[in-house]
């Protein structure tokens, strides 16, 4: 499962749309992202992120 935070930039304002997308693999996910447009930030809550500084 992927959480999507999509920011639609408009002339007057920006609105954020939050989706929950379920895919069997990343290829399906990337195919879906390619047709959405806009600025997309992808977070994968099931994966632990590596700390950049220790």
N, C-alpha and C positions, 0 to 999 in steps of 0.2 A: 504494500500500500504506500502511496506517495501523497504527501500534502503539498498542494500547489498554492502559492500566493501570487496572484496575477494582478498587476497594477495597470489599469487602463488610463493612459494619459489623454486628457481632453484639453480643450482650449480654456475652459473655466475651472476645472477641478480634476483631481485624481480620485478614482475610486478603487478600492481593493476588493477583489473577488477571491474567495477561498474555496478551493475544490478539494475533494478527497477522491483520488483516482486509484483504482485497483487494476493492476496488470500482472500478467504471469511473468513478464520479464521486462528488462529496460528497453528492449527494442520496441515493444508495443507502446511503452510510455513515451519514448522519443518521437514515435510516429504521431502520437496524439498531440504532443507539444508543438510539433512542426506546423500544425494547422490552426493553432489557437491564436497566434500572433500576440503582440504586446510584450511586456517585460515580465519574465517569469522567474521566480526564485523557487528552487526545488529543495525541499528538505526530506531526508529519509530518516524518520524517527526510529526505525528498527535498527539502524546502524549507528554504532558509537563513533563519534568524531574524534580524530586524533588531536590531542592538544598541540598547538603550534609552538608554545613556549613552555618550558618546564623549570 
